[in-house]
């Protein structure tokens, strides 16, 4: 994620939703142990706080220092700044070492990563037995029939300014490479669809829009998408400026594990079983043909006997 200013980070914190408790329960129930979890791209610690209810220790990392300064503190969460200059070996050592993490979570973050580097590190630190990696993104917000069409117009206006990593998010992670084995909670190319309920004020919503990555990217190129005219439209559609609305973020999740490595013996055994199966099928077909031929000969013999008797 691009570095946010102090003011933008504060607005981002106000608008970002808390992820449902049920998500953590379901994922934690599938990991073998509950000693260590890594929240990568933690931002202000939203996911880390959810993880610490199920794991003894949470390591939370982010490239953005402004976000980390506002991270939600907890005695069993250790926050670390991870600059781009950090090597894979340094990252592995910082997180906890090889084969150390029961769960890795990248919440609203993985599309910002160098995927090759991240997946290399993830495969090294994730426990080979019983460890899981979960990634999710929310890419749309449902507020009201009056506000939603204005939001859609804003989303459409970001198209010329989107980067390939942003498109991964807008595409609901359907095109996200995910080199891990599915456990039935989404898979590469087929994320599971979820909703995140949230309460949002008008001030928080406008702050969210101003700190929204596509809008910030457009601003870097001299285009102010969230201008005063647009803000006025949202204010009019919102109604009472003091009203806190129930909104829903549309989310998409994939959970996986390290693919099981098959030995050469397993492969040979599987090939042998396949050959035996094929041979059995061929044998059965031959038996059926032989039986059919024998029946024809018996039938012909019987007919000949009947003719002779006549």
Secondary structure, 3 states (H helix, E strand, C coil): CCCCCHHHHHHHHHHCCCCCHHHHHHHHCCCCCCCEEEEECCCCCHHHHHHCCCCCEEEEEECCHHHHHCCCCCCCEEEEECCCCCCHHHHHHHHCCCCCECEEEEECCHHHCCHHHHHHHHHHHECCCCCEEEEEEEEEEECCHHHHHHHHHHHHHCHHHCCHHHHHHHCCCCCCCCCCEECCCCECCECEEEEEEEEECHHHHHHHHHCCHHHHHHHHCCCCCCCHHHHHHHHHHHCCCCCCEEEEEEEEEEEEECCCCCCHHHHHHHHHHHHHHHHHHHHHHHHHHHHHHHHHHHHHHHHHHHHHHC
